[in-house]
Amino acid sequence: AAAAPCHEQGTGEGVVLRGGSAALERKSSYTSAEEAVSAFSHKNAVLHQLCKPAHVNGEPGPTFSRDGSGAFPSPIMSPHPYGDCPDVAQRLSEASAIVKVCAEGPPKERSAAASALHGALFGTINFIVCVPTLVSYAAIVFRLKVFAPDLPALTKLFFLSSSVHQLVFTVCSSLPFAVGQVQDVGLIFLSQISTNVYKKATDAGYTYEEALATVLIACALATAVTGIMVWLVGRLRLSGYVQLLPLPVVGGYLGYIGYFCLAAGASLGTGLTIEGFETWLQFFVLDGELWCKLALTISFALVLFYVAYRVDHVAALPVVLVAAPVLFFAALAAAGVPLEDARAHGLVPVPSPDPAAGWACFRLYHHFRNIAWHVLPSQIPTVIGLVCVVCFGSVLDIAAIQTGQTTPLDFDGELRMIGVSNTLSGMCAGFTGSYIFSQTIFSQRQGVVSKMNGYIVFLGEFALFLMPVDVLQFFPGFYIGGIMAFFGFDIMLDWLGHSRQKVSVSEYGLLLATFLFVMFLGVISGCAAGVAASAAIFIVVYGTTPAFDIRIGCASTAMRSFDERAALQKRRAELAVVELRGYLFFGAALQLSDRLLADIRRLRVQWVVLDFTHVAGVDSTSARALSKLMSVLRVEGVRLAIAAAEAKAHVQRLLSENGALPTSEDIQARIADTSDNLDAALAWCERDLLREADVAPPGSPGPGSGGRDEGGGRGRPSWRQRLVALLGEFVAPLPGATPGGCAAGGNVEEA
């Protein structure tokens, strides 16, 4: 089915549905959009019945779309309704859209002023969502209790950093609806840097102010270095190689981010410090105040989860985020609870007595005096990990955004922009960031075409940075904790739950193992252990993948006489071709020695061709295994031909050095040979077989030339011999044989 675009807007004139079935009614025009869509729905149903297969799997299959956390949210796609007719389904979808457009006319474009106003509206919505998120991120990075007095000023640095990211994305991105902010992918590494640097600095005798200044410099340098490295990846066009990181390892790390955010949410909501599994035991006490805080945090997280997944309205989440603290303070007033009492019990943060304006936040750098520079080199491994996760997360973000675009995105160009954004953010005392996929796609789906969306987010965040107001005093503890708990549960559900449908069983096991590695060994050691486990699994899987295939009765392209063809046909089951393939490494050594030898013995062949045509490379272990195979075959009287081993110099060298190639004595004794290709090796085996069968070549006296055969002629075959040879030529290509006449070696009798 297909639809031709109309030429007269508004009337649907010229819309023609072309179908190959008489069941599809044809009509050239429709009087209204409703009539056109209704008629097309009928044709849709008819084609569905025509194309419906005998059995359609009714279980939904997941399609994942990545959000800003790097996670893959809930399944959204059911099985294809047209079964084996995807082309029909695609054409129906396209034609439905064309019919509707032809009937209603093309959408009217907004004026520049209307587009700017529309972008400003959704920029405000995005800004409302970003503010509490950044507050919670600041609490995660600076999670040590000692940072609490300066947390309002530290939060302002997050507003500044996000405003820098947003400005760069708005100005430089090819997407007018782009939203770029400080992202959660690098939070754990930044938190680890802040914690480790502070402890090392204070252990070295530095004061709190000096240690905090060192922490801020370490985070800024890590962000700037990350930006430079990401820019280099884009500049050298290496974005494709970034995706070579094992996805299960990255998934396990992102799953740990979810746990980390969940634990941080519980900590922020209750005021307890949660670091390891044993610290969760703090909640198993009879403390009414503690349970009240925890209940508020969990309840708000569940409300956010319900609104995000069940309420389909653009204003739902922003309204909840704005209304929650307002309703909380209203409830306190209605209950007659003084604000001071709520602060004393930890329900509301205590406001800073001297809230700093934006420029005053840089006093935390202690004028760059007495900085513990010597502790910074110890964070190099953490920075390397930060670069890897930001690169990988950014590539995944770009790939996810690409799915919603009609034109291809330049991955490397986008990475260069993200690198510039992080470099400038680091120079402004900022933190790592990238695309926020969920908000970018949200803006796109709402039809935002004006960059006013990004400018509003930038101006709002920069204004919060400049204002001498403690923003934290307006956010109750359960509010920030609930947001972080929601993020954590959502990310864990995506990567530890929904991702099960996206990977194999072994990969999912590796993902869970990496999650536990990071949990118990730390971020760097855990990720390294995950990569090592991934390599081990690859070795096992690749090592057990069949490295050879045995063919029986292959024939060369050499011209043979009738007698020769008859002799070869009679003994074709005694010749086997072992087709080696792939990279023969130590994991395949057992296959190349014991298993291959057992198969050759089972087939009872007398001539074996080892074909290296499809071998990419060998290592010394596999070469030794082949040498062992040759030695055993030589002892058992099996003649061996090596094909195409000398085509690759590195393969020939390793085989020769490890005794896996025939020696000159073997070649002279006619028990082995080497050839440039498979056809030449088969020809050598055939000549040896004919020599053993005592079949004379054409033009020479045949065996028993002094007498006459059954046909009465000198050397002429009998009619039975001719018939057997002729039937053999017809039987060779039947099932069980390859196109070239080689039968699979699984069953000699069948072949």
C-alpha positions, 0 to 999 in steps of 0.5 A: 500500500502506498499513498501519493501526495496531494496537489490541492491542500485541504480537500484530499484531492489526488490521494490514491491508495494502491493495493495488490488485493481486491479486498482493498477498496480504491478511492481517489479523494476524500471530503474530510480528514476523518473520512480519509483516516477512517477509510485507511484504517479499514484498509489497514485492518484488511492488510493486517489479516492478509499478512497475519502469520500463522502464529504471532508471539504475543509477548512484548519485546523491549525497545530501549531509549537512553535517558540522561543517566545513561540508562534504558527506560521501560519497554515501549514496543510490542511485536510487529503486528504484520508478522512477515510483512514489515514492508507493508507495515512501513508503507501503511505507516507512511501512507497514513501520515500522508493521507492525514497531511493531504486531508488537513494540509501541511502544519502551519509554521510558527512565526519567529516570535511565537517560536521564541515564546514557545521555546521560552515556555519549555525552557522554563519547564526544563529549568524547573526540573534542573534546579533540584537535580543540581542541588542533589548532585552537589550533595552527592559530590560533597557528601562528607559532613564536613562540607555541610557549612559550605554546601550552599556556596558549593551548590552555586558552583554547580549552577555556574557549571551547568549554565556554562554547559547549557550556553555552549550547547545552545550556541554550538549544537546543531539541535535548537532544543539541546539541553546540556547540564552537569550529568550523573555519569561522572558523579561517582568519580567526582565524589571519589576525587573530593573525598580522597583529596580532602582526606589526603590533604587533612592527613598531611596537616592542611587546614579545612579551608586549604583542603577544600580549596585543593578539592575544588581545584582537583575537580576543576582540573579533572573536568578540564582534562576530561574536556580536552580528552573528549575533544581529542576523541572527536578531533581524531574521529575515534567515537566509534572506538569509544563504543568498544568498551564492553557494554556489560561493564559500563552497565554494571558501573551505571547500575552502581550509580543507581545504587549510589544515588539511592543510598545518597537519597536515603542519606539526604532524606534522613540525615544518616551516613550510608556508605556500605551495606552494614550502614543500612542497619541504622534504619532497623531501630525504633526511632519514630522521627527517623522512620517519619523522615524515611517514609516522607523520602520514599513516598515522594520518590514513589510520587515522582516515579508514578508521575514520570511513568504514568502521567502523560502531560508535559507539565506534570513533573514540573508541577509536582517539583514546584508544588511539593515544597510549597505543600510541605511548608503549608502543612507545617504552618497548618499543623502549627509547627514552627520552622525553627523546630522543623530545622532543629529536627532536620526536616528543613536545612538551616539557612546560611547566615551569610549567603554568598553571591556568585562571585563570592563563592570563589573565596572557597579557593583560598586565593590559591594559597597553600594548596596540597598539590602533591596529592593531585597525582594520586587521582590520575587513575580516577581521572582516566576512569572519568574520561572513559565514562564521560566519552562512552556516556556521551556517545550513547547520548548522541546515539539515542538522540540520533534515533529521533532525528531525520538527519544524521548527527556528526558524532565526532562533531558533537563530541568536540562540542562536549569537549569544549563545554567540559573544558570551559566548565573546568576553567570556571570551577565546574564539573563534567556534563553532557547532553541530558537525553531525556530533556533534549528529546522532551523538548524536541517532541514538544516542537521546540525549534527556538534556541530560546529554550536553552537560553532560558535555562542558561539565564535561570541557572546563572541568575541563581549563581549570582543571587545572594540567596541560600537556595537550599533553605527552600528544599526540605530534606525529604525533597532532595532525598526523594529526587535522588532516590527516584533517580537511583531506583530508575537507573537500577531498574533500567540497567539491572532490570530492563537491560536483561532483555538487551543482552545475552545470559553471559553478558547479563551475568557479567553486568551483575558481576561488575556491579558487585565488583564496583560495590565491594572493590571500589570504582576503579578496581571494580571496573578493571575487574569487570573488564578482566572478566569480560576478556576471560568470558570472550576467551572462553566463548571464542575458544569454544567456537568451532575453529574448523569444519571438515569436508569429505570428498572434495575434488580439484578442478584438474582435468581427469580421464575416465579411469581417473575419475572412476578411481577418485569417485570410488575412494572419495570418502578417504579424502578430507579437507579441514577448513580452518578459520578465524584467529587460531589462538591458545583458546582453540588449541584443544580443538586443533589437537585432540578434538580434530584428531578424534574427528579425523580418526572417526572418519577413517580418511587417508588424505587430509588437507589443512586449508588456511585460506580463511585463517586471520592469524595464529599464535605459538600455542595453536601452532604447537597444537597443529604440530602435534596433530601433524606428528600423530597423523604422520605416525598413523600413515595419514598423508597431509597437504597444507594449503595457503599457509604461506599466503600470510608471512606471519602465519607461515613464520609461526607454523614453520618455527613450531614444526607445523609445516612439512619438512623437505624430507616429508615432501620428498617421501611424498607423505606431506606437501605444501600448496599455495591454494586449496585446489593445488592441495587437492590435486596433490592428494588426488595424484597420490591417491591415483598413484596408490590405486595404480591408475595410469595417467592418460596416454600411458599404458594402463595396468594389465595392458597385456590383457583385455578388460570386460569391455574387450578393449585395451584399457577401456572401461566396461559399461558398468564402470562407466555407469558407476562413474556417471552416477557418481558425478550426479550423486556428488552435488546432492544434499550432504555435499557442498556446491563443489562436491565436498560433503560435510564430515559429520556422517561419512556414509550419508556423504 
